[in-house]
Amino acid sequence: MRSNSLPPSAENPPNYATPSPSARVHNAGKGHFIALSWFGRIFSPLQADLRFDEYGMYFPEGARLPKALKTIVSAGHTSPNANQPASFLSWRHFDVPPIFEWRWLGATMIFQINALDHELHFLGYRGSKTQADNIQIKWANYHQSRLLQLVHNVENAIQARYLKHSHVIAIQQRVALEYPRWHTWTQSAPLGKTVKEAVIKLEAMHRWDHSDIAALREGYIQKQLHIYADFFQRVESNPLTDKQRRACIIDDDNNLLLAGAGTGKTSVMIGRAGYLLTSGQARPEDILLLAYGQKAAAEMDERIKHKLAIQSIKTSTFHSLGLSIITHVEGKNPTLSPWVNDEQEKTKWVLASLKNQLQTESYQKQVVAYLSNYYHQPKSPFDFDALADYSRYLNENNVRTLKGERVSCFVHLHIANWLYKHGIEYRYQAKYVFDIKNKHLRENRADFYLPQDDVYIECFLLDKEGNTPCYTDKNRYQEMIKNKREMHRQHGSRYIELFYHQYAKGKFNSALKRAASKLQINIAPLSNESLLHSLQKTHYLSELAALFCQLIGLYKSTIPGKFSVKTVMANVASKDAGIDTQQVRTAFTLLRPIYQDYQKHLIQHDYIDFEDMISKAIMYVENGKFTAPWRYIMVDEFQDISEPRARLVRALRDCALTVGALDEKCATLTSSGVKTRRKKGQSASLFCVGDDWQAIYRFSGSDVTLTTQFNQYFGQSSENVLDQTFRFNNRIGDVATQFVSQNPAQIPKNICSLAKVADPRVSLLYSDNKTSSSEVLLHQALAALADKADKKYEQVNKSGKTEKNRLTESDGIKNTSRERSKPTVYILARFWFQLPDREGLEVLNKQYSNLHIMCLSFHAAKGKEADFTIITGMTRGKHGFPSDKVTSPVVEALLPKHETFEHAEERRLFYVALTRAKHRVYVLAEMTEASPFVTEIINGTYDVELISCDET
């Protein structure tokens, strides 16, 4: 019978309690009866024949036991008070103590075994109450050790360790089984004080809710904060903050620490490792720290050894760890492909493989089709607000025909390539061969002219409703069309009319073919071999090889197993991002033989590449060929994680060692070589530190949703936030936070700055003058900083130590000497080529000798800090910021799902740039080509200082 007091759930399995009297009557027929040979016994009750002791109960001779109990009944036992044979049931078989009911023909004992009720009838009235009390005492004495041990274990667990989610589940499951055995009857039963106190505690555990669990956890945290206060005070150069300390102590199964820019995440990594060791919860060989780059891993390792004086904690990159796992399983060090660190040579090999595939006619045809139809990423003129923006997109993406000509729109590109492939000579943007007398016809050129056939092609940018792009006056455009038609009528010229809506619907080819047939234009299609011969003289094949080289790496790190176009298409379908499926299918069909050749090459030379280090490691861990020795896995910069790396982390977390079993080879992966053992089923604790606001590597496979939806991938998790930054002041923080928080898909945070200033510290230097270049703005910003540095230095020399300390704190100027007082200045840009080169940087450092100037891209600046930053390159376009560079749909097919919020990652990248500075940020903007981000800042409610450089 299922208890109504404890509804079953995934965390609370069904349990069984003593039924109420009404339930017993209702369910009696569902159980089994013990029927006695009762004729002649009704008047001589059997209570004298029913005996029990501390071991169990003895049923009298003549009791006919149901078949369900015969397997657990011990026959032949002898009661200590009688010599006659009896059937014996141990107290361990009774779910709860038997109870008695008084009926017309005597008392009935009802007892429950394996959740089924059984009844023993015709017991005497007298003494049944005494028997019931004695039976309860015997049952309780027999079972109390189990109860006391459970309560003791739970109390010890919540005192000794942080109460993990998995521990809560385990405790609730045990309590759910034990609670019904003691519920209701114990309040009036004559039990000892110890047992009654244990029952009270059991009932409290049974009633645990979220607030109770939170209170238990908080009690543990406060206790640990007190015990290890001295450790947290001295583990780093500065004492850890309260939130940093709590992050070190909290140890759920899965932990996500959201650490904002400059909030001291590295201090927490070191502090947590040290706390686990100091508190005795871990040994050095139990801990694994994962970082992304070799430099970051080396720095972490150095700080661990310096701060904790520990040599045996393993610190590794993901790829180095993967290499270790492969070595462990295969018993030898794998040979790395020479291309691991030489992408250029890898691309050359792919190009050679591509040319080899081009020896077959079918492959030639597919390549020509791909280059003709899909090489460039078409954008509709209807997507742009200004003609200049559309023209910029075409120029920056180097949109050219197969003959190498620049075009003014993708519609013209399609026409030109069709004409070229069909052997039709054409002239693009050709003047009319006749004089134009219509004064209203400003255009003196046709889109295309076919000289051999004396045919013009006029293509009009009209959609199916007759609308034009928004940057074009519709009425004037319609008038132009009318004038052109009249001109061709007057001169009797032959011409073809095409419309954008035909192109948009994919009907251009059929329209051109019909028109050519009608006008009897001579078509002599070029062979694929001829087309490819001419294409080899251009950049097309080398760039296609570079694309394929990129795809090989992305495919291997995204889709496990053998190459499958079908799997790629399924991956595309799951994104629902409007990707051109035909383009993707064509590209990966072309890639397949090259990919297969690439894999054969690795196998023949016994090589592994960069992606194999992760994928093979995952396979070995998931297949059980490798068992991780680490009980605590800590991951730095988690926001940069890709799905394969996350999958490896999850697999390492879940694998476990069998009790008592030592894996000699596993020990080789710990720094000290100490053997480790872990209970079967005991998964590791996962601790991930990151900041979704700084996720900026999607182009390499990083997936920000692994952070924003952490618990969906790793399971029930604890999430904590480090929200006090020690780097930038509050006015920089306010601007940066407001800007990055526009995206609602990110995790809301309120980053507080330790440094407080009154006036704005983000300065926007702008110019409306076309003659004022970014270089002019840069010098104005540097001059302002140099002037401030000089004034601060002079003030320090005059005022002495007190003033020096005050200025150091407020403005970041080091004042111990002239040379050491140089403030650091980062010049940051979206792309490296937008920054001064080495020679230019040397000139700047000489010109502004009281500043220490460095140049970094936004991506390279991540994780670094300077006293001041100057952000340049804030323009529009492919190489602007945000960058309008279009990712190929073929690449998109393998990248994480694109975010719906416009410029989501570029916005986070700007946040990274803004938060590198401690004291002030200068943003340089040429308003003639201003970035949308600049426009947003100027027109919004941002707390920035606007400085017009045209007035200075």
N, C-alpha and C positions, 0 to 999 in steps of 0.2 A: 504493500500500500504506500502510495507516494505522499509524502508530507506536504500539507498545504502551506506550511510556514517557510519553506525554502524552495521557491520555484526553480526548476532545473534550467541551466544555461550552459554555454560553452565553458564558462569559468566555474560553474557550480553544478556538477553532475547530479542526476537523480539520487535521492537518498530515501530511506524508509524510517518512519517513526512509529511509535506505539499508537495504534488507532484508538479513536474514541469509542465508548461503549456502543453507540449507535452504529459506528462503522464496523465494529466487530460482529454485531448481529447481522448486519447487511452482508458482510463478506465471509461469514462462517462457512457458508456452503461452497465457497471458492477454494477453501483450504482442504486439508485432509483431516479426518477424524480418527481418534483412537477409540475404537469401540471395544467395550469389555463384555465378557460373558456376565451380563448383569442380572439375569433372572435369579432371584434368591439373594441378590446382593443389594438391592435397593434399600433394604432395611438394615443392611450391615455395611456402612460406608467404608470406602477404601483408603481413608486418610492414613490409616496405620500402615497400609501397604506401600504408600508413596513416600520414598525416602530420598534424602539428599545430603551431601556433605560439601566440603570445600572444593571438591573436584568436579562435581556434577550431580545429576539426578538419576535415581534408580526407579525404573518402572516395574510394577508388580507382575507376578506371573499371571498370565491370562490376558495381558494387554496385547491387543493386536495392532501392531505398528503399521502405518501406511507404507507402501512401497517406496515412496520418495525419501523416507528416513532410514531405510534398511542399510543403505551404503555408509551411513555415519554412525549407526548404533553399534556399540560394542556389546556383543552377547557374552554371557558367561561370567560377567562381573558379579561379585558378591558384595552385598551391602554389609558395611561394618556392624550393623545391628541385627542382622538376620542371616541365617545360613541358606536360605532358599535362593535359587538362581534369579537374576534380574537383568533387564535390559538397561544399558547405561548410556546416557548422553552427557558429554562434557559441556561445562558452562561455555566453552568457547564457541559452541554451535548455536547458542541462544543469542538472537539479535539483541533482545532486551530481556529484562527479568520477566518470568511468567506472571500473569495476573489471575485473579479469581473473580468469578461472577456467581451470585447466589440465585439459583433457579428453583422450580417447584420440586424437583426430584433430587436436590442436593447441589453442592457447589460444582462449578465447572472451571477447570484451569485452562487458560488460553495462553499459548506460547508461540513465539514467532521464530522460525528458522529459515534462513535464506529468503526472507521477505514474504514467506507464506505462513498463514495462521493455521495452527493445529489446536484441537480441543481434547481435554480429558474430562469425561463426565462422571457424575454420580459420586462426587466426593462429599464427605460429611460436612455439615454446617460448622460444627464446633472445631475450633482450632485452625480454621482456614485463614483467618486474619493473622494469626501468629505465624503460620506457615508462610504466608505471603511476605511478612516482614523479614523472616529468616532467609527466605529465598532471595530477596533483594540484597540482603547483606552478603550472602554467599556469592551471588553473581557480581556484585560490586567489588568484593575482595578479589575475586578472580580476575576482573578486567581493569582494576584501578591502575595497574602498572602501565597499561597502554595509554590510559587517559593522562596520567601524571607525566609520562614520558613525552607525549604530544605537546602538552602545555609547556613543559620545561623546554623542549626543543624550539618552540615558537618564541618563547620569551628570550632565549639565548640568541636566536637568529636576529631578532629585531634590535638587540643590543650590540651584537658583534659586527654586523654588516649593514650596509644600506639596503633597505627593503626593495629589492628589484621587482619588477612586474612579474617575472616568472616565479619568484618566490611567493608573491601574493597569491598567484594562481595555485601553486602547490599547497600552500597553507590552507586556502579556502577549500580545496578538494579534500584534504585530510579532515578538516573540521566538519565539512559537510557529511562525511561518512561517520564521524564519531558523535556529532551533536545529537542525532535522533536517538542514540542508545541511552542517553542520559537526560534527555529533555522530559519535562513534565513530572515524572515520578520522583525525582530526587529531592524535590522541595520538602516533601513530607516523610521521606524515607529516613530511617535511623542510621545515617551514614556518619563516618568520622569527619572531623573538621578539615583535614587535608583534602579529602575527596570533594567535600562540598565547596571548598574554595576553588579547587581545580574546575569544577563544573561551572561555577560563576564566571571564571576566566574563559572557559570554553564558550559559554553563551555570549560573552562580550566579543570574542573573536568571530563568532557566527554572525554578529550584527555589524561587522566592519563595513563601513561605506567609504566613499572617496575622502571625506573629511577626516575620518579616523586614520586611514592610511597616510594621508598627508601629515597628520599630527605626529604619527609614529616616525615618519621620515624626518620631519623637522626636529623632533627630539634627538634623533641620532646625529643630525647635522650639527646642532648646537653643542652636543657633547663633544664631537670631534673638533669643532672650532675651539673649544676651551682646552682640550687636551693638547692639541698641536698648534696652539697659538704662537709659541716661540718659533716653531719650524716655519710657519707661514710668514713670520716677521722677518726672517733672515735668509730664506731660500734664494731670493733674488736681491739685486742691489737695492731696490725699494720694496718695502713691505707690500704683500699682496692685498688688494682691496677685498672687501667682504664678498663681493660677487665672484671674484677670482678664486677665493678660498672655497666658496660653496661649489663652484664648478670642479674644483679638485676633489671634493668629497663625494658629490653625487655620483652614484655608480649604478645606473639602471642597466638593463640588458643592452639597450641602444641609447646613446646620448648624442644630442646635437647641440653644440655650443655655437651660437651666433655671435661672432666676435667682430664688431664694427672696426673700421679703419683706426689704427692707433690705440686699440683698447687693451693691448698686452696679451694677445693670444699665445705667443711663444712662452711667456712667463707662466701661463696656465699649463701648457704642455709639460714644462719642466717641473712646475709645482705639483702637478698631478702624479707624475712618475715618482717624484720624491716622496710624496705623501703615501702612495701605495707601498713603497719600500719601508718607510719609517713606521707606518702603522702595522706592518707585518702582514698585510694582505697579499703581497706579491714579493717574489724574488726578482732580481734583475732579468733573469732569463725568461720570466713570464711575460715580459713587456716587449711589444713591437711598436716602433714609431715609423710611420710612412710619410714621406715628403715627395714632392713632384720632381724637382730637379736635383742634380748631384750637388750643386752648390748649397741648396737649402738643406739637404740631408746632412751634408758635411758640417754646416753651421750648427744645426740642431745637435748633432753628435758631439761637437766640440763644447757647446754650452752645457749639455748633460754631464759630460765628464768633468767640466770645470766646476759647475755649481753643485753637483751631487757627489763628486768624487767616485763615480761608478764607471767601470770600463765595459761592463758586460751587457748593457741594454742594447738591443739591436735597433739601429736606425738605418733605414734603407729607402731607396726610391722604389717605385712600383716595378720598374723593369729589372732592377737589380734583384729584387725579391723573386720575381718570376724566373730569372736566370738561376737563382739558388734552388728553387723548387724543381726545375727541370734537371739540374745537376744531381740533386738528391734522388730523383726517381730513376733517371737513366744511368746513374753511376759514373758519369763522366761530364766534363765541361763541354757544353755545346760550342760549335764554331760559329761565330757571328759572321753574317754576310758582309763583304766589304762595302756594301751599299748602305749599311746601317748609319754610317756617318758621312755618306757621299751621295746626296740626292741627285747631283748632276750626272754622275756615272750611271746611276739607276735609270735616269731618264734616257740617257743615250742607249742603254740596253733595250728599253721599251721601244724606242724609235726604231732600232734595228729589227726587233721582233715585228713591229707594225709593218715595216717595209717588206719583210719576209712574207707576211700574210697577204700583202698586196699582189703577190705573184698569181693569186687565184682570181678568176674573173668575178665570181660571186662576191668576194670580199671587196674588190675594187668598186663594184656597183654600190654596195652598202656604204662604203666610205664616202663616195661622191654624193650620195643622197644625204648623208649626215652633214657633210660640210656645206652642202647647198642649202639645206633646209633648217639645220639646227645649230650651226656653229655659233652664230651670234644669238644673244638673248633678246628677242624682239620686245619692244615696248610700243604701245599704241600712242599716237600723237594726242589722243583724247585723254591720256593720263597726265598731261602736263598743263600747267597754268600759263606758261610763256613759251614762245617759240625758241627763245634763247636757251631755255632749260632743255628742250628737246634736242636742239642742235648740240649743246654741250654733252648730252648723254651719248649721242652718236659719235662725236669726236673723241671723247674720253675712252670709249669702248672700241675705238678704231674699227668702226663698222665699214667694211669694204666689200665690194663685189668680188667674184672669182677672178676677175681681171685686175683687181687691185684698186678700183675707183672708190672714192668716197661718195656717199649718197646722202640725200636730205631726209629720207625716211625709209622705214623697213619695207614699205610697199614697193618702192623703187628697187630696193635690193632684190626682192623676189623676182620682179620683172627682168632685171638685168641678168640674173643668174639663169633664169629660164631661157632667155634669148641666147645666152652664151652656150649653154649646154646643147641647144638645138641648132647650133651652127649658124645662127642668124646674126649678121653684122649689124651693129647698132652704134648710135652716137647718143651719149647721155647729155641731157640739158642742151640740146642742139638748137641753134637758131633756125627759124623758118627760112626756107629757100626763096620765099617770095616776100615782097614788101608788105608791111602791116600798115594799113591806112586807118584802122579803127583807133581813134585817139583814146578811147576808153580801155583799150587792151594794153595794160602796162607790161604784162609778161610777153617778151619778145622771143620766148623759147618754148619748145615742146619738151615734154618729159623725156621722150625717146624719139629718135628718127632712124628709120631703117633705109639707108641710102640705096641699097640694091633693089629694093621693092618700092621705094618712094612712098613709104607709109609712116605716119606719125602715130605715136601712142600718147594719149592724154589720160592721166590718172587723177581722179578727183577725190579729195578726202571728205567724203560724205558717208555718214552711217545710213542705216536702212530707213531712218526717219528724216533723212535729208539734213541732218545737223552737221556742223563743222566743229573742229577743235575749238575750245573756248578762247584761245588766243587769236582766232580769226573772226573777222566780221562776217556773219552769215550772209547778210544781204549783198555785201560787196563781192563775196565769193560766188554767190549764185549769179550775180551780174557778170563776173569774169567767165563763168562757164558758158553763159548765154553768148557772150562776145566771141569766145573761141569757136563755138559751134557755127556762129554766123560767118566768121572768118573762113573756116574750112569750107562752108557752103559756097561762099563767094569765089574761092579759088579752086573749087572742085577737087580739093585734095582728099586723098584717101587717109582715113585715120581710124583708130580703135579707141573706144571709150571704156575705161575701167573705173571701178569705184571701190572705196575702202571696205565697204560692207561685203563685197565679194571676197576680198582678201581675208577678212575676219572670219568668214564662214568656210574658208578653205576651198573656194571655187575659182581661184585665179588661174590655175593650170588649165582647167577645162575651158574657161573663158578665152584664154590666149590661144588654145588649140583650135577652138571653133573660129575665132577671128582669123587666124593664119590660114585656115582652110578656105574660108569665105573669100579672103583677099588673094588667095593663091600665092601666099608667101612661101618661098622655097625653104624647106626645112631639111637640114642635113646634120642630124645629131652627131656630136663628137663622141668618139669611143671613150670608154672609161679610162683606158690606158693613156689616151691623149690628154684627157682632163687631168689625170694624176701627174702626168709628165709636167704640165704647166704649173700645177699646184705645188710640186716639189721645189719650184723656184721661189715660192712665197713662204710665209711663216706658218701656213696652215698645218702641215704635217708635224712639225716640231711642237707646236702648241697642243695639237691633239695628243701627241705622245706624253707631254707634260700632264695633261688632264688624266690620261690613263694611268700614269705613274701615281698621281694623287688618289685615284679611285682604287687602285690595288691596296694601298695602305688603309684607306677608309673601309673598304669591303672586309678586309681581314680582321679589322678591329671592331666591326659592327655585326657581321653575319657569320656565325660559326659554321664549320663543315665545308663541304664541297661547293664550288661555285654554282649558283643557280639563278638564272634570270627570273624565274617564277618567284623565288624568295624575295628578290629585289622588288618586284612589282607588288608583292603582298605588303612589303615594308612601306612602299609609296602609298598604297591604298589606306594604310592605317593612319597616315598623316593628314589626309583630307585637306591638302594645302594648295589645290589647284595646279599641281605639277603636271606638265605635259607628259603623259604616260607614253606616247609614241616615241618621243624624243629619248626618254629614259630606256625604253625597250631597245631602241636602235643602238644606243651607245653601249649598253651592257652586252648586247649580242656581239658587237664588235670587240668588246673587251674580253669576252670569254676565252677565245683561243690564246690571247696574249697572257691572260692570267694563268691559264693552264701551263703554258710554256714557262712562266715565271716560277710556278710551284715545282715543276719538274727540274728546273735549274737548281733550286734550293736543295731538293732531294738528292740529285746527282752529286752535288758537292758537299752534302751533309752540312748544309748551312741552316741557320735560323735567322729570321729578320726581326726587326723591332717589334712588329705586331705579334710574332710567335712567342715572344717572351711572356706576354700576358695570356694569350689564348691557350697555349699549351699548359701553362701553370693552372689556369682555370680548369682545364680538362682533367689534369692529374688530381687536383683537390676534390673536384666533384665526383670523380670516379673512385675515390677512396685510396688512390695510390700514394697520396701524401696526407699526413695528419699533422695539423699545426700544433706546435708546442706552446703557443702564446695564449695566455688567459686574458690579456689586456691589449687590445689593438687600438692604436691611436693614429688618426689620420689628420694631417695638416692641410690647409687650403682646400677643404672639402668641396667648396663651390666650383672648383675646376675639374671635378671628377667626371669621367665618362662612364657609360654603362658597363663596359667590360671591366674597368677598374673596380667599380662598385660591386660587380658580380664576384670578382676575386675576393674582395673584402668580406662580402657576405658568406662566401664559401669557407673562408678561413675561420670566420666566426662560428660557423655551424659544425665544423668537423671536430671530433673529440677523440681522446685516447681511452682505451679500455682500462678498467681498474687493474692496477698492478702490472700492466704491460708496459714495457719500456721499449721504445723504438730508437735503436742506436743511431740511425741515420738522421732522425729528427733532431737529435742533440747537436748535430753539426751545424744546424742553422741558427742556434743561439750563439751569441758572441763568446760566451764562456765555455761552451761545450758541455754544460751541465745537463744531465738527463732530466727529463720532466715527465710527470705523470698527471693525468687528469681523469676524473670520473667520467664514465660513459654517459653521454647525454648532457654533459655540462658544457654549454657553449660559452665562448669568450664574451667578455664585455667590450662593446664597441663605443669608441669615443671619437667623434668627428668635430673638427673645428673649422668653421668657414663663415662666409658672409655672402648671402645671395646678392647683395648690392654690388659686389665686386666680381660677379661671374662674367668673364669677358673672353672666354675661349671656345665658344661654340664652333668656330671654324675648324677646330681640331678635334671635335667630338664631345666636348664638355656639355653636360646637360644640367641646366640650372634647376629643373624640376626634381632632380635627385636631392636637392637641398630643400626646396619649397614644399615638396611632398615626401619628405624623408621617411615618415612612418609608413607610407604606402609601400615603400620598397623594402624597408628593413624590419617592419613590424612595430609594435607598441614601443614608444620612445619617450624619453624625457628631453624637453627642449628648454635651454636656458640662454640668457643673453648677457653679453658684456657690453654695457652701454655707456661707459665713461671712457672718453678718449683722452690720451695724454699728449696727443700730437697737435692738432689744430685748435684754434680758439673757437669760441661760441659763434662768432659772426661768420666765419668760414663754414662751420658746421651747419648753421641754419640754412645757408644758401644751398649747400651740397645736399642736405637732407630733403629740403623742399623739392629740389630738382629731381632726385632719383625716386622720390616717393610718388611721383605721378603715375607710375605703373602699379595698378591695384593687385597684380598677380604676385608681387613680391611681398615678403614678410614685413609687416609694419614694425618699425623700431624708433625709439627716441634716443638718439645719441647725444649725450651731454658732454660738454667740454670742461676739462679742469681749468683751462685758461679762459678768463672772462675779460672781454674788452668792450668798450662803449660804442665805438664808431665802426662803420662798415670796413671789412677787410678783404672784400672781393672788389677789385677795381676793373671796370670795363673801359679800356682805352679804344676809342673808335674814331673813325675818320670817314666823312662823306666825300672827301676830295679824291678823285680818281688818281691823282698824281701822288697821293700818300700811300706808299707801299707798306707791306708788313714789316720790311726792314726798318723803315722810319719809325713805326710804332714800337718795334723792338728796342731801338736805341733810346726812345723816350722813356720806356719802362726801366731799362738798365740805368739810365742817367738818374732817374728818380731814386732808385735803390742805392746807387753809389753816393748820391748826395746825402741820403739819410744815414748811410754807414759812416761817412766822414763826420757828420754832425754828432752822431752818437759817440764816436771815438773822442772827439774834442771835448764833449761834455764829461766823459769819463775821466779824462786827464785833469780837468779842472775840479771836478767835484769829489773825486776820490772813491773809496771803497763802497760807501753806502749807495751813492748814485750809480756806481758801476753795477752793483747787484740788482738794483731796481730796473735798470735799462736792459740788463741781460734777460731778466724774466719777462719783460713786456715786449721786447722787440727781437729777441733771439740773437743779439750781437755778443759774441764772446770777446772778452776784454782783457785777457791776461797779457796779451802783447799785440803789437800792430798786425803781425802776420796771422796769429791765431784768432784775431778778432774778425777775420773775413767771414761774412755770412755766406752760406751756400745758396746758389740760385740755380734752379733747374729750368731750362728752356724746353718745353714739352710740345709735341705735335702728334697728330694722328699717324703720320708717315715719316719715316726717317729722312726721306729726300727733302722734306719741308724744313729741315733743321740746318743750321750752319755746319759745313763740313769741318774736318780737323783743322785745316788752315784757318778757316773763318772763326772757329772757336778760340784758337790761339790769339787771333787778333783781338777778339772781344775781351779775353782775359787780360791782355796787355793794356787795352784802352780803359778798362774798368778794373784797375789793379787792386782795388780794395774789395772786390767781390771774387768769390770762387764760383765760376760759371761752368755748368755741365749741360749736355744735351741728351735727351732721352725721348723715345717714343712713349706714348701713353702706356702701351703694354709693357715695355721694359721698365717703366717707372713703378709698376705695381710692387708693393712691399718695401718701397724706399721712401725717404722723406728728406726735405730740405727746409731751410729757413724761409725761402720765398720761391714761388714758381711763376713762370711767364708762359701762358698758353697761347700758341700761335696756330695758324692754319685753319682758323674758324671761318671757312668759306663753304660754298655749296658745291655739289657735283661728286663725281666718282672719287676724287681725291680731296674732297672737302670733309667737313665734320658736322653732322653725321655723314658718313660716306654713302654715296648712292651706288656704290659698286654692286652689281647684281651677281649673286651666286648662281652658278649654272644649275639648272634643275636636275642635272645628272648628279652633281655633288649633293644637292639638297636631298636626293633620294636616300642618302646614307647618313645625313646629319640628324641630330635630334630635332624633334618637331619644332617648327618655327613659331616664335611667340607672336601672338596677335597684336600686342601693343606696338605701335609704330616706333621704330628705332629703339627697341627695348635694350638691346645689348650696347648700342652706341651711347645710349643715355647712361648706362652704368659705367661705361668707359670714361665719360666726362666726369662722373662722380669720382672715379679713381684719380683722374688728373687734378680735380679740385682739392682732394684731400691729401695731396702730397706735401702741401705747404704747412709750416707751423704758424706763420705769422701773417702773410698776405699773399693773395693771388692776383696776378694781372692777366686779364683776358684781352687779347688784341683782336680787333674786328675792323675789317674794311667793309663799310656798309654797302658799297656798290655790289659786293658779292657775299653779303652776310649769311652766315649759317643760320638755319632755322632755330638753333639753340640760342644764338645771340638775340634773334628777334624775340624769342620767348622771354628771355631774361629782361630785355628792355621794356617789353609791353606788359610783363607780368608784375607780380607783387614782390619780387625778389629784393632782398636787402643788399643792394650793390651800389657802389660809387661809380657814377657815369662821368667820364672825362673825355671831352671832345678835344682831340689832338689838332683839329683845324684852328682852334682858338689859342693854342699854346705857342 
